[in-house]
Amino acid sequence: MIQRPTSVTVFAVLNIVFGSLGLLGFLFNLLAQSAVGDLTEVISSHPFLGPWQTVTTVLSGVVSAGLLTIGIGMLSLRPWARTGCIVYGVYGILSSLVAIVVTFVVLKPMLTSMAPELGSGMGSGVGSMVVTTAVASAVIGGLLGMLYPALLWYFMTRPKVKKAFDPQEQRLAEAFE
């Protein structure tokens, strides 16, 4: 039997944890979207952000379930789990980049137009501070959101990890036991 590399075990556990937490976040997101508030109504009624929010919410549930499944498959060195990690790595990086672009192209202009209302009753400049904080948070979150998928993709492409997931190598190891 092939010895499972430590990096595979670490990423398998992380995938299981992140997938589970993602599913919880998905459920809470569904509950939060049913809450009614001024900003929730504005986003839901926006021609782009309303559908965007729906699509990203559904994708987060699907991806989280996939990540949980991939983590479990990694513990048994299933070749499809390694492929899933690589696909998730690419998806995670691309979706973070798209989210940053959406922040600048759609969300920032919308929040900027709402800035006077966002800071009403709190003094001048508060609304623009809220917009700046929201945009900075989205960009920093997007950049940090790329870190785990990039590391996962990198480690899953290392020769030792590729060899551990190779079915031929697994059959050879079993033949010599």
WOJOZI-V172988 format. One line per field, one symbol per residue. psi: psi as a letter, one per 40 degrees, with the letter a starting at -180 (. if undefined). burial: 1 if it has 24 or more other C-alpha atoms within 12 Angstrom, else 0. A space follows every 10 residues. Layout:
psi: ???
burial: ???
//
This chain:
psi: hhhhiddddd dddddddddd dddddddddd dddeihiddd ddddehdddd dddddddddd dddddddddd dddddefhdd dddddddddd dddddddddd dddddddddd dddeddddeh eeiieddddd dddddddddd ddddeedddd dddddeeidd ddddehdddd ddddde.
burial: 0101101110 1101110111 0110010000 0000000000 0010000010 0010001001 1011111111 1111111111 1111111111 1110111011 0110001101 1100100100 0000000101 1001100110 0110110111 1111111000 1111110000 0000000
//
